[in-house]
Amino acid sequence: MAGNRGPSWRGPALLVAGAFFMEILDGTVVSTAAPRMAASLGVRSVDINVTITVYLLTLAAFIPVSGWLADRYGTRTVFGAAIAIFTLASAFCALSTGLLFMTAMRAVQGVGGAMMVPVGRLVVLRGTSKSELMHAIAYLTWPALVAPVLAPVLGGVLATYASWRWIFVLNVPLGIIAFLLTLRMVPNAKDETRHALDWLGFALVGSGLALLVYGMELISGDRVAWLAVGSVLVAGLVLLSLAVRHLLKARNPLVELTTMRIPTFRITNLGGSFFRMAISAVPFLLPLMFQDAFGWSPVKAGFLVVAVFAGNLGIKPLTTPMLRRFGFRSVLLVTGLAAAATLAACGLLSSHTPLPVIVLVLALSGVFRSIGFTAYNTIAFSDIGPGQMTAANTLTSTIQQLTIGFGVAAGALALRAGRPIGDWLNLSGSPDTAFSVAFVLIALLALIAVVESALLAPHAGLAVSAGQSPASVQKPRAKS
């Protein structure tokens, strides 16, 4: 029986990881190819931003309803439909001849992506035992680590040497293969206790999240209208506050918030959010620093950022043994401190720093990035029971989508604050100064995650790291 267990989760995990990679890559790669896309569509480069924003808005708005759809219609049905929608929308994006049609298709892509991410992970979580959860989560973590790093390189290469349309064309054969594999490999699990959709919760949560994401997109733009940003963010927070009040009282809420009472789930989602925000700012800040401050070409900047990817992959075989040997709390504490240190070290780089030193710093950043992502993503579900898995997965997917947007916005705000803070501290007025201060500010953000990790129990997540059931873990601790 043990021999059959590995393939039962490994195949779906690889399939879902591939779908994740496709979805995350499309959310970030377009910005690199924006100038070529704008010239082809007859618009300004800045106008292409609307296709990025619409994609992220629909992604954020529809993620919360994914859990209900999966329980109502089955995981295979919804996951397969999401892949089909995403693939067809990608094909139409490649055929676009005008900005309006492109924007509409990007919105459809976002709807498909919103279903792929949480429902795909739900498939893996439901089909994996606690003892194997760490291995399965490691498969699902690499797309979030790799895609944002490879996106600038891939977008630049395709736009320069082929055509921006290939960004979307490549999704078509991959999507067809993924759809066929879904029909073969993914079970169509449903929740027999069907209930009606919480339409009020969907409206409040979806619109609130969309406004927050839109506000963060406005912050990360070149010019910021702070009154408009403040109004959008306040409106989003008000709607989400009303949503929380409704969800706590509703009989069958769209998003079940009671899972936040579980300590490992709550602490890792809150602390993990600060860690993800800090890490998500890196792919935004590094290419800008290499090009704007150092004066390097986009190709050189893109390939240097790939060093982060090398660190991600290099540490992967050691991540699981490390967590089993030292436990989640110790690993998260050390990883958080080390990640903050490497972020601050990025701020010390300059155009005169030897390339091997830059590569080493970026690779180490990738190492701690990978360990932290895997640890947070795994321990979040360590104490979640089968009946709570859909609710916990939907809530985690929603939070993670928000933190990615917050990370880019935090990077943009830190960069804007870098120059006045540098002037106040009488630092050099060179272009490097703003980035140096920005990376230090982002490093401080990562340290907040360290504080949260310290609140974990010493043996938190033992059900996963030791391969035991939660009950068997708790009994010895109760006797002692």
C-alpha positions as CSV (number, residue, x, y, z in Angstrom):
1,M,0.0,0.0,0.0
2,A,2.9,2.3,0.8
3,G,4.2,1.7,-2.7
4,N,1.1,3.0,-4.3
5,R,0.8,6.0,-2.1
6,G,3.7,8.0,-3.7
7,P,2.4,8.0,-7.2
8,S,-1.2,8.8,-6.0
9,W,-0.2,12.3,-4.9
10,R,3.0,12.9,-6.9
11,G,1.2,12.9,-10.3
12,P,-1.5,15.4,-9.4
13,A,1.0,17.5,-7.5
14,L,3.2,17.8,-10.6
15,L,0.1,18.6,-12.7
16,V,-1.1,21.3,-10.3
17,A,2.4,22.7,-10.0
18,G,2.6,23.1,-13.7
19,A,-0.8,24.9,-13.8
20,F,0.4,27.1,-11.0
21,F,3.5,28.0,-12.9
22,M,1.5,28.9,-16.0
23,E,-0.9,31.1,-14.0
24,I,1.8,33.0,-11.9
25,L,4.0,33.5,-14.9
26,D,1.2,35.1,-16.9
27,G,0.6,37.5,-14.0
28,T,4.2,38.9,-14.2
29,V,5.6,38.3,-17.6
30,V,3.5,40.9,-19.5
31,S,5.1,43.9,-17.9
32,T,8.5,43.1,-19.4
33,A,7.0,42.8,-22.9
34,A,4.8,45.9,-22.5
35,P,6.7,48.2,-25.0
36,R,6.6,45.6,-27.8
37,M,2.9,44.8,-27.1
38,A,2.0,48.5,-27.1
39,A,3.7,49.1,-30.4
40,S,1.9,46.1,-31.9
41,L,-1.5,47.2,-30.6
42,G,-1.1,50.8,-31.5
43,V,-1.2,52.2,-27.9
44,R,1.2,53.7,-25.4
45,S,3.3,51.4,-23.2
46,V,1.6,52.7,-20.1
47,D,-1.8,51.6,-21.5
48,I,-0.7,48.0,-21.3
49,N,-0.8,48.2,-17.5
50,V,-4.6,47.9,-17.7
51,T,-4.2,44.3,-19.0
52,I,-2.1,43.5,-16.0
53,T,-4.4,45.2,-13.5
54,V,-7.5,43.6,-14.8
55,Y,-5.9,40.2,-14.7
56,L,-5.0,40.7,-11.0
57,L,-8.4,42.1,-10.1
58,T,-10.3,39.2,-11.5
59,L,-7.9,36.8,-9.9
60,A,-8.4,38.3,-6.5
61,A,-12.2,38.7,-6.8
62,F,-12.9,35.1,-7.8
63,I,-10.5,33.1,-5.6
64,P,-12.9,33.2,-2.6
65,V,-15.7,31.4,-4.6
66,S,-13.4,28.6,-5.7
67,G,-13.9,26.5,-2.6
68,W,-17.7,26.6,-3.0
69,L,-17.5,25.7,-6.7
70,A,-15.2,22.7,-6.0
71,D,-17.5,21.4,-3.2
72,R,-20.6,21.9,-5.4
73,Y,-19.4,20.6,-8.8
74,G,-16.3,18.5,-8.0
75,T,-12.6,19.2,-8.0
76,R,-12.0,17.6,-11.4
77,T,-14.8,19.5,-13.0
78,V,-13.8,22.9,-11.7
79,F,-10.0,22.4,-12.1
80,G,-10.5,21.1,-15.6
81,A,-12.8,24.0,-16.5
82,A,-10.3,26.5,-15.1
83,I,-7.5,25.1,-17.3
84,A,-9.8,25.2,-20.3
85,I,-10.9,28.8,-19.6
86,F,-7.3,29.9,-19.0
87,T,-6.0,28.1,-22.2
88,L,-8.8,29.5,-24.5
89,A,-8.3,33.0,-23.1
90,S,-4.5,32.7,-23.7
91,A,-5.2,31.7,-27.3
92,F,-7.4,34.8,-27.8
93,C,-4.8,37.0,-26.1
94,A,-2.2,35.8,-28.7
95,L,-4.7,36.7,-31.5
96,S,-5.6,40.1,-30.1
97,T,-5.3,43.1,-32.4
98,G,-6.7,45.8,-30.1
99,L,-6.3,46.8,-26.4
100,L,-10.0,46.4,-25.5
101,F,-10.2,42.8,-26.7
102,M,-6.8,42.0,-25.0
103,T,-8.1,43.4,-21.7
104,A,-11.3,41.4,-21.9
105,M,-9.4,38.2,-22.5
106,R,-7.0,39.0,-19.7
107,A,-10.0,39.3,-17.4
108,V,-11.2,35.8,-18.6
109,Q,-7.7,34.5,-17.9
110,G,-7.9,35.8,-14.4
111,V,-11.2,34.0,-13.8
112,G,-9.6,30.7,-15.0
113,G,-6.4,31.4,-12.9
114,A,-8.6,32.1,-9.8
115,M,-10.0,28.6,-10.0
116,M,-6.7,26.8,-10.9
117,V,-4.7,28.0,-7.9
118,P,-6.9,27.0,-4.9
119,V,-8.8,24.1,-6.4
120,G,-5.6,22.5,-7.7
121,R,-4.0,22.7,-4.2
122,L,-7.2,21.4,-2.7
123,V,-6.9,18.3,-4.9
124,V,-3.4,17.7,-3.6
125,L,-4.2,18.4,0.1
126,R,-7.1,16.1,0.1
127,G,-5.2,13.2,-1.5
128,T,-2.1,13.5,0.7
129,S,-1.5,12.1,4.2
130,K,0.0,14.2,6.9
131,S,3.2,12.2,6.8
132,E,3.6,13.1,3.1
133,L,2.3,16.6,3.2
134,M,5.7,18.2,3.4
135,H,6.8,16.5,0.1
136,A,3.6,17.4,-1.7
137,I,3.8,21.1,-0.6
138,A,7.4,21.3,-1.8
139,Y,6.0,20.4,-5.3
140,L,3.4,23.2,-5.1
141,T,5.9,25.8,-3.8
142,W,8.3,26.0,-6.6
143,P,6.0,27.8,-9.1
144,A,5.6,30.7,-6.7
145,L,9.4,30.8,-6.3
146,V,10.5,30.4,-9.9
147,A,7.8,32.1,-12.0
148,P,8.4,35.7,-10.7
149,V,12.2,35.3,-11.2
150,L,12.0,33.8,-14.7
151,A,9.3,36.1,-15.9
152,P,11.5,39.1,-16.7
153,V,14.0,36.9,-18.6
154,L,11.4,35.0,-20.5
155,G,9.3,38.1,-21.4
156,G,12.4,40.0,-22.5
157,V,13.8,37.1,-24.6
158,L,10.4,36.4,-26.3
159,A,9.6,40.1,-27.0
160,T,13.1,40.8,-28.3
161,Y,13.9,37.7,-30.4
162,A,10.4,36.3,-31.3
163,S,7.1,38.0,-30.5
164,W,5.2,39.0,-27.4
165,R,2.4,36.8,-28.7
166,W,4.5,33.7,-27.9
167,I,3.9,34.6,-24.2
168,F,0.4,33.4,-24.6
169,V,0.9,30.9,-27.5
170,L,3.1,28.7,-25.2
171,N,0.1,28.3,-22.8
172,V,-2.0,26.6,-25.4
173,P,-0.2,23.2,-25.9
174,L,0.6,23.2,-22.1
175,G,-3.0,23.8,-21.3
176,I,-4.3,21.1,-23.6
177,I,-1.9,18.6,-22.0
178,A,-2.8,19.7,-18.5
179,F,-6.6,19.4,-19.4
180,L,-6.2,15.8,-20.7
181,L,-4.1,14.8,-17.6
182,T,-6.7,16.3,-15.3
183,L,-9.4,14.1,-16.8
184,R,-7.2,11.1,-16.1
185,M,-5.5,11.9,-12.8
186,V,-7.8,14.2,-10.7
187,P,-10.7,12.7,-8.7
188,N,-14.0,14.5,-8.8
189,A,-14.5,14.9,-5.1
190,K,-17.6,16.8,-3.9
191,D,-19.2,17.9,-0.7
192,E,-22.5,16.0,-0.4
193,T,-24.0,18.6,2.0
194,R,-24.6,21.2,-0.7
195,H,-25.6,24.6,0.2
196,A,-26.5,27.8,-1.7
197,L,-23.8,30.2,-2.6
198,D,-23.3,33.1,-0.1
199,W,-24.0,35.8,-2.7
200,L,-23.6,38.7,-0.2
201,G,-20.3,37.3,1.1
202,F,-19.1,36.9,-2.5
203,A,-20.0,40.5,-3.4
204,L,-18.4,41.9,-0.2
205,V,-15.3,39.8,-0.3
206,G,-14.7,39.9,-4.0
207,S,-15.2,43.7,-4.4
208,G,-13.2,44.4,-1.2
209,L,-10.3,42.3,-2.4
210,A,-10.5,43.8,-5.9
211,L,-10.3,47.3,-4.5
212,L,-7.3,46.5,-2.3
213,V,-5.5,45.0,-5.3
214,Y,-6.3,47.9,-7.4
215,G,-5.1,50.3,-4.8
216,M,-1.8,48.4,-4.5
217,E,-1.4,48.5,-8.3
218,L,-1.9,52.3,-8.2
219,I,0.9,52.6,-5.6
220,S,3.3,50.6,-7.7
221,G,2.8,52.8,-10.7
222,D,5.2,55.6,-11.9
223,R,2.9,58.4,-10.7
224,V,0.7,58.1,-7.7
225,A,-2.4,60.1,-7.0
226,W,-2.4,59.6,-3.3
227,L,-6.0,60.9,-2.8
228,A,-7.3,58.3,-5.3
229,V,-5.1,55.6,-3.7
230,G,-6.3,56.4,-0.2
231,S,-10.0,56.4,-1.3
232,V,-9.7,53.1,-3.1
233,L,-7.8,51.4,-0.2
234,V,-10.2,52.8,2.5
235,A,-13.2,51.6,0.4
236,G,-11.6,48.2,0.1
237,L,-11.0,47.9,3.8
238,V,-14.5,49.0,4.7
239,L,-16.0,46.4,2.4
240,L,-13.7,43.7,3.8
241,S,-14.7,44.8,7.4
242,L,-18.3,44.3,6.4
243,A,-17.4,41.0,4.8
244,V,-15.8,39.7,8.0
245,R,-18.8,40.7,10.1
246,H,-21.1,39.0,7.6
247,L,-18.9,35.8,7.4
248,L,-18.8,35.4,11.1
249,K,-22.6,35.5,11.4
250,A,-23.6,33.7,8.2
251,R,-24.9,30.1,8.4
252,N,-23.0,28.9,5.3
253,P,-20.4,31.6,4.7
254,L,-18.4,31.9,1.5
255,V,-15.1,31.8,3.4
256,E,-15.0,30.1,6.8
257,L,-13.0,32.2,9.2
258,T,-13.1,29.9,12.2
259,T,-10.0,28.1,10.9
260,M,-8.0,31.2,12.1
261,R,-8.6,29.9,15.7
262,I,-6.1,27.1,15.0
263,P,-2.7,28.5,16.2
264,T,-0.4,27.1,13.5
265,F,-2.8,28.2,10.8
266,R,-3.3,31.7,12.2
267,I,0.4,32.4,13.1
268,T,1.8,31.1,9.9
269,N,-0.7,32.9,7.7
270,L,-0.1,36.2,9.6
271,G,3.6,35.9,10.0
272,G,3.9,34.2,6.6
273,S,2.2,37.1,5.0
274,F,5.0,39.5,6.1
275,F,7.6,37.0,4.9
276,R,5.9,36.7,1.5
277,M,5.5,40.5,1.2
278,A,9.2,41.0,1.8
279,I,10.1,38.2,-0.6
280,S,7.6,39.4,-3.3
281,A,9.3,42.8,-3.4
282,V,12.6,41.3,-4.5
283,P,11.7,40.5,-8.2
284,F,10.3,44.1,-8.4
285,L,13.3,45.9,-6.9
286,L,16.2,43.9,-8.2
287,P,15.7,44.5,-12.0
288,L,15.0,48.2,-11.3
289,M,18.2,48.5,-9.3
290,F,20.3,46.8,-11.9
291,Q,18.9,48.8,-14.8
292,D,18.1,52.3,-13.3
293,A,20.9,52.5,-10.7
294,F,23.6,50.4,-12.2
295,G,22.8,51.2,-15.8
296,W,22.9,47.6,-16.9
297,S,20.9,46.2,-19.9
298,P,17.6,44.4,-19.3
299,V,19.1,41.1,-20.5
300,K,22.0,41.3,-18.1
301,A,19.7,42.3,-15.2
302,G,17.3,39.5,-16.0
303,F,20.0,36.8,-16.1
304,L,21.5,38.0,-12.9
305,V,18.1,37.6,-11.1
306,V,18.1,34.0,-12.2
307,A,20.8,33.5,-9.5
308,V,17.8,33.7,-7.1
309,F,16.2,30.8,-9.0
310,A,19.5,28.8,-8.7
311,G,19.4,29.2,-4.9
312,N,15.7,28.1,-4.9
313,L,16.5,24.9,-6.7
314,G,19.8,24.1,-5.0
315,I,18.4,24.0,-1.5
316,K,15.2,22.0,-2.4
317,P,16.6,18.5,-1.8
318,L,17.6,19.6,1.7
319,T,14.5,21.5,2.8
320,T,12.4,18.5,3.9
321,P,15.3,16.8,5.9
322,M,16.1,20.1,7.5
323,L,12.5,20.6,8.7
324,R,12.3,17.0,10.0
325,R,15.6,17.4,11.8
326,F,15.2,20.8,13.4
327,G,11.4,21.4,13.4
328,F,9.3,24.2,11.9
329,R,9.8,26.8,14.7
330,S,13.6,26.7,14.7
331,V,13.8,26.7,10.9
332,L,11.4,29.6,10.5
333,L,13.3,31.6,13.1
334,V,16.7,31.1,11.4
335,T,15.3,31.4,7.9
336,G,13.5,34.7,8.8
337,L,16.7,36.2,10.2
338,A,18.8,35.0,7.3
339,A,16.3,36.2,4.7
340,A,16.3,39.7,6.3
341,A,20.1,39.7,6.3
342,T,20.3,38.8,2.6
343,L,17.7,41.5,1.8
344,A,19.8,44.0,3.6
345,A,22.9,42.7,1.8
346,C,21.2,43.4,-1.6
347,G,21.0,47.0,-0.5
348,L,24.8,47.1,-0.1
349,L,25.4,46.0,-3.7
350,S,26.7,48.5,-6.3
351,S,27.7,48.5,-9.9
352,H,31.3,48.1,-8.7
353,T,30.6,45.0,-6.7
354,P,32.2,41.9,-8.3
355,L,29.7,39.8,-10.2
356,P,30.5,36.6,-8.2
357,V,29.7,38.4,-5.0
358,I,26.3,39.6,-6.5
359,V,25.5,36.1,-7.6
360,L,26.4,34.7,-4.2
361,V,24.1,37.2,-2.4
362,L,21.2,36.5,-4.8
363,A,21.7,32.8,-4.6
364,L,21.6,32.9,-0.8
365,S,18.5,35.0,-1.0
366,G,17.0,32.3,-3.1
367,V,18.0,29.6,-0.6
368,F,16.2,31.2,2.4
369,R,13.3,32.2,0.2
370,S,12.8,28.6,-0.7
371,I,13.1,27.2,2.8
372,G,10.7,29.8,4.2
373,F,8.0,29.4,1.5
374,T,8.0,25.6,1.9
375,A,7.9,25.8,5.7
376,Y,5.1,28.3,5.9
377,N,3.0,26.6,3.2
378,T,3.3,23.2,4.9
379,I,2.8,24.0,8.6
380,A,-0.3,26.1,7.7
381,F,-2.2,22.8,7.0
382,S,-0.5,20.6,9.7
383,D,-3.4,20.8,12.2
384,I,-6.2,21.2,9.6
385,G,-8.7,18.3,9.6
386,P,-10.3,16.9,6.5
387,G,-13.6,18.7,7.1
388,Q,-11.8,22.1,7.4
389,M,-9.5,21.6,4.4
390,T,-11.6,23.5,1.8
391,A,-12.2,26.5,4.1
392,A,-8.5,26.7,5.1
393,N,-7.3,26.3,1.6
394,T,-9.6,29.0,0.2
395,L,-8.6,31.4,3.0
396,T,-4.9,30.7,2.5
397,S,-5.2,31.2,-1.3
398,T,-6.9,34.6,-0.7
399,I,-4.4,35.8,1.8
400,Q,-1.5,34.8,-0.4
401,Q,-2.8,36.5,-3.4
402,L,-3.2,39.7,-1.4
403,T,0.3,39.5,0.0
404,I,1.9,39.2,-3.4
405,G,0.2,42.5,-4.4
406,F,1.2,44.1,-1.0
407,G,4.8,43.0,-1.6
408,V,5.1,44.8,-4.9
409,A,3.4,47.9,-3.4
410,A,5.7,47.7,-0.3
411,G,8.7,47.6,-2.6
412,A,7.4,50.6,-4.5
413,L,6.7,52.6,-1.3
414,A,10.1,51.7,0.1
415,L,11.8,52.9,-3.1
416,R,9.9,56.2,-3.0
417,A,10.9,56.6,0.7
418,G,14.5,55.7,0.0
419,R,15.7,59.0,-1.3
420,P,14.2,61.3,1.4
421,I,15.4,58.9,4.1
422,G,18.8,58.8,2.5
423,D,18.9,62.6,2.4
424,W,17.8,62.8,6.0
425,L,20.6,60.4,7.0
426,N,23.1,62.4,4.9
427,L,23.9,59.4,2.7
428,S,25.2,59.6,-0.8
429,G,22.9,61.2,-3.3
430,S,23.7,58.5,-5.9
431,P,20.9,56.4,-7.5
432,D,22.1,53.5,-5.4
433,T,21.0,55.2,-2.2
434,A,17.3,54.9,-2.7
435,F,17.6,51.2,-3.4
436,S,19.9,50.7,-0.5
437,V,17.4,52.2,1.9
438,A,14.5,50.3,0.2
439,F,16.1,46.9,0.7
440,V,16.8,47.7,4.4
441,L,13.1,48.7,4.9
442,I,12.0,45.5,3.2
443,A,14.4,43.5,5.5
444,L,12.7,45.1,8.5
445,L,9.4,43.8,7.1
446,A,10.8,40.3,7.0
447,L,11.8,40.6,10.7
448,I,8.1,40.9,11.6
449,A,7.7,37.3,10.4
450,V,10.4,36.3,12.9
451,V,8.4,37.7,15.8
452,E,5.4,35.7,14.7
453,S,7.4,32.5,14.3
454,A,8.7,32.9,17.8
455,L,5.0,32.5,19.0
456,L,4.8,29.0,17.6
457,A,5.0,26.1,20.1
458,P,8.4,24.3,20.0
459,H,6.8,21.2,18.6
460,A,4.4,22.9,16.2
461,G,3.8,21.0,13.0
462,L,5.2,17.7,14.4
463,A,2.2,15.9,12.8
464,V,3.8,16.8,9.5
465,S,7.5,16.8,10.1
466,A,7.5,13.5,12.1
467,G,4.9,11.8,10.0
468,Q,2.5,11.3,12.9
469,S,-1.2,12.0,13.3
470,P,-2.2,15.1,15.3
471,A,-3.7,12.9,18.0
472,S,-0.6,10.9,18.5
473,V,1.5,14.1,18.8
474,Q,-0.7,15.6,21.4
475,K,-0.9,12.6,23.8
476,P,2.8,12.5,24.9
477,R,2.7,16.3,25.4
478,A,-0.4,16.0,27.6
479,K,1.2,13.3,29.8
480,S,4.4,15.3,30.3
